[in-house]
Amino acid sequence: MAKLTESMTNVLEGDSMDQDVESPVAIHQPKLPKQARDDLPRHISRDRTKRKIQRYVRKDGKCNVHHGNVRETYRYLTDIFTTLVDLKWRFNLLIFVMVYTVTWLFFGMIWWLIAYIRGDMDHIEDPSWTPCVTNLNGFVSAFLFSIETETTIGYGYRVITDKCPEGIILLLIQSVLGSIVNAFMVGCMFVKISQPKKRAETLVFSTHAVISMRDGKLCLMFRVGDLRNSHIVEASIRAKLIKSKQTSEGEFIPLNQTDINVGYYTGDDRLFLVSPLIISHEINQQSPFWEISKAQLPKEELEIVVILEGMVEATGMTCQARSSYITSEILWGYRFTPVLTLEDGFYEVDYNSFHETYETSTPALSAKELAELAGRAELPLSWSVSSKLNQHAELETAEDEKNPEEQTERNGNLDSV
């Protein structure tokens, strides 16, 4: 009975171990030396070394790059205007309030010091005393006078007199500095409010890119659209392939950027973005996807970054929208579902089908292999022509050898005559 219990325990432990190995949650990367990792079974090592591709640009267009160990931080202060515009709204509003509050408090303190040094506080009820600022009887009233001066409110209760030259100089300084602060902070807020980032959120990209045949050529395609009725002026599209590479000299270049031609030479990259458009990249010999097949695509660690630029029609400011596609988001053998239909007197776009695709017959070979197959299909014809030409040349040579006398007469040799 004890042996039976022990054997059942071993079986249960073995089953639980098998479940732990097969479960993707329970798998942990072991800290093994390189030789031990190389000796692991291929199916286990392949599963354990499989890792998620880190995006360079996220789907919402934000770059997934953090700048660390920046020592020359003073450069941010030299461009303080751009630094303030790039800050988040909560920090921007906090700085906006703090700048005005600090300047009001600073000049209010100076107004109070002038009144205190002149002795205006000791002659508040004295009608024969001419103070620097009338009705200034403490720090609170000095602070309120500072606000009135900088914001040019002018309630008329507290007024500076002509018997205070230092107050007149301070009034000029605060008026000039107040105008500078107003221009800087209001301009910063205006630029931040009018930034075209929100306009870029109405420019949409398809969630997947597809690879299929178009006009007999293998093409990589994705779809873009504009949700607003006010169109993007001078819209243009670009695409970049982000993939690490190693040069022939052995230099490793992480996140190398390669241009993907989406119609630069033909002008197809300049868009009239009234309705959704399908952007196509022909996979030819200049394409980085020339040697990639359907089976090889999931093994590639690459990312396609697409950039749509243009001017906002309402404001004239430049707008840029970005998105990216990793290998798991590239569908081989699919096409996009049409979204444009003709109604009674107008065209209607159905954005419910904007991201939908359907499967189509597409060869699983790479563009290079397809070109080689097409070349081999034409080779027998060329071989037959060349062989016929060679046979014709051999027949002429044999005839010339059989009739040497006729050949000499034909060449004008009259010695035998």
Buried (B, 14 or more C-beta within 10 A) or exposed (E): EEEEEEEEEEEEEEEEEEEEEEEEEEEEEEEEEEEEBEEBEEEEEEEBEEEEEEBBBEBEBEEEEEEEEEEEEEEEEEEEEEEBBEBEEEEBEEBBEEBBEEBBBEBBBBBBBBBBEBEBBEEEEEEEEBBBBBEBBEBEBBBBBBBBBBEEEEEEEBEBEEEBEEBBEBBEEBEEBBEEBBEBBEEBBEBBEEBBEEBBEBBBBBBBBBBBBBEEEBBBBBBBBBEEEEBBEEBBBBBBBBBEEEEEEEEEEEEBEEEBBBBBEEEBBEBEBBEBBBBBBBBBEEBBBBEBBBEEBEEBEBBBBBBBBBBBBEEEEEBBBBBBBBBEBBBBBBBBBEBEEEEEEEEEBEEEBBBBBEEEEBBEBBBBBBBEEEEEEEEEEEEEEEEEEEEEEEEEEEEEEEEEEEEEEEEEEEEEE
